[in-house]
């Protein structure tokens, strides 16, 4: 059964943020609450997104708590007593841009995204067949990936990430002819965007760039833009995403309403 909240986003042409998909709701244990025809999405105790009325669209009413974790494009509070704070960025990309990568702005990524396979010197396969047998290899790759992260890097929603990596509905792996696993891309969708959830890569130079391009080229036939999420307070990740020539960067905000 389709999620009512997501249906209402489509009905009112509300632009979903990065966390809006049926699969993400399920893996994050987000709950849908109907209060007098106004639908809200909650985690264990907090309102996650702006509530949506079945006939009127986005509302922020007295029936719901006074905080919203992540807003949507164009959201404005209906209360003078509300305030907001920065949560994260949200990067949008056009998969078609990754096909030809024309122009000076693509020069660095164009070169780097083609270096890994030639340096590795092996035949590579990017596929989604029979991934049920790769759980152990994915876990080993995940542990190796974690071991090479900066000490001050925080992993957000690690349990959700593990669920997507091991059991995600949309996954593709990069392997060689012997089945050695080099990388894993994971995504989901809503009515408007593909959400690029994770790109898990082995510790090889330029593999990250190669995996990114494989993903974006694979998304071209869908005819959707890709929401690649934010940067999670990681300056290196922000620098990397900025170099991929996003078509839009949005500031996602958390809201608080006082006086009620």
PAKE-141363 format. One record per residue (C-alpha): x, y, z; residue in one letter. Coordinates in steps of 0.2 Angstrom, whole numbers, plus 2048, in hexadecimal, padded with zeros to 3 digits. Each point is the difference from the previous one (the first is absolute). Layout:
XYZA ...
This chain:
800800800X 8078117FBX 80480D80DX 7F280D801X 80C80E805X 80B7FD7F0X 7F07FF7F6X 7FB811806X 8118077FCX 7FD7FB7EEX 7EE806800X 805811806X 8108007F6X 80A80380FX 8137FD7FDX 8067F280BX 81080180AX 80E7F3800X 7F87F680DX 7EF7FD7F8X 7FD7EF7F9X 7F67F1805X 8107F6802X 80880D80BX 7F180280BX 8007ED802X 8127FD804X 80080F80CX 7F07FB809X 7F78107FCX 7EE800804X 7F18087F8X 7F480980BX 7EF8067FAX 7F880E80BX 7F08077FAX 8057FE7EEX 811807802X 80E7F37FDX 811801809X 80F7F5800X 8087FD811X 8107F7806X 7FF7F9812X 7F9810807X 80380F7F4X 7F88077F1X 80C7FD7F1X 7F980A7F2X 7F280D7FDX 7EF7F9803X 7F57FF7F0X 7ED802800X 7F67F47F5X 7F780F7F8X 80A80F803X 8127FB7FFX 80E80580CX 7FB806811X 808802811X 7F17FF80BX 7FD7FF813X 7FD7ED7FEX 8127FD7FEX 81080380BX 8098117FFX 8107F97F6X 8037FA7EFX 8117F87FCX 8028037EEX 7F580B7F5X 7FC8017EDX 80480C7F2X 7F5810803X 7FA7FB812X 7FC80F80BX 7F97FF811X 7EE805804X 805808810X 809810804X 8087F780FX 80A7F47F6X 8127FF7FCX 80C7F57F6X 8127FA800X 80A7F87F2X 8007ED7FFX 80A7FB7F1X 8028047EDX 7F67F67F3X 8097FE7EFX 7F77FD7F0X 8087F97F0X 7FB7FD7EEX 8067EE7FBX 8018067EEX 80F80B805X 80A7F1804X 7FF7F97EFX 80B80C7F5X 80780B80FX 80380E7F4X 80A80F804X 80D80780CX 7F67FE810X 8007ED7FDX 8127FE7FCX 8067F9811X 7F27F4802X 8007FB7EEX 8127FA802X 7FF7F9811X 7F07F67FDX 8097F67F2X 8107FC809X 7FB7F280CX 7FC7F27F3X 8108037F6X 80B80080FX 7F87F0807X 8037F77F0X 7F17F4802X 7F07FD7F8X 7F280780AX 7ED7FD801X 7F380C807X 7F07F6804X 7F27FC80CX 7FE7ED7FDX 8007F480FX 80580C80DX 7F97F580EX 8117F7800X 80A80F803X 7FB805811X 8117FA808X 80A8097F3X 7F6810802X 8027FF813X 8137FE7FDX 80080F7F4X 7F680A80DX 80C7FD80EX 80F8047F5X 7F78107FAX 7FD805812X 8127FC805X 80780D7F3X 7F480E805X 80780F80AX 7FF7FE813X 7F580F802X 7F37FB7F3X 7EF7FB807X 7F67F27F8X 7EE806800X 7F27F3800X 80C7F1800X 7F27F3803X 7F68077F1X 8108017F6X 8037ED803X 7EF7FB7FCX 8018097EFX 8117F97FCX 7FB7EE804X 7EE8007FBX 7FC80F7F6X 7F47FE7F2X 80B8097F3X 8127FB801X 80E7FD7F3X 8117FA804X 8118017F7X 80A7F07FFX 80E7F87F6X 7FF7F07F6X 8057F6810X 7F180880AX 80B80C80BX 7F580E806X 8078127FDX 7F080B802X 7EE801804X 7F380D7FAX 7EF802809X 7F180A7FCX 7ED802802X 7F380B7F8X 7F180B802X 7F48077F3X 80C80E7FBX 8127FB804X 80C7F2802X 808801811X 8127FA7FFX 8027F8811X 8117F9801X 8107FD7F6X 80B7F3809X 8127FF7F9X 80F7F6804X 81080A804X 8068037EEX 8058117F8X 7F28077F5X 7F47F1803X 7F480D808X 7FF80A7F0X 7FE7F07F5X 7F27FA80BX 7F7810800X 8018017EDX 7FA7EF7FEX 7F180480BX 7FB8107F7X 8027F87EFX 7F47F2806X 7F380C805X 7FE8097EFX 7F27F57FAX 7F580480FX 7FF8127FAX 801807812X 80C80C809X 80A7F880EX 7FF806812X 8127FC807X 7FC806811X 80B80B80BX 812801807X 7FD7FB812X 80C80D807X 80E7F87F5X 80B80D7F7X 8087F37F5X 7EF7FA7FAX 7FA8117FDX 80F8047F5X 7FD7F07F7X 7EE8037FCX 8038127FBX 80C7FA7F3X 7F37F57F8X 7F78107FAX 7EF7FF808X 7F18087F8X 7FA806811X 805800812X 7F380380DX 801804812X 7F57F480AX 7FA807810X 7F97FA811X 7F180A807X 7FB804812X 7F0809805X 7FE808811X 7F280780BX 7F47F17FEX 
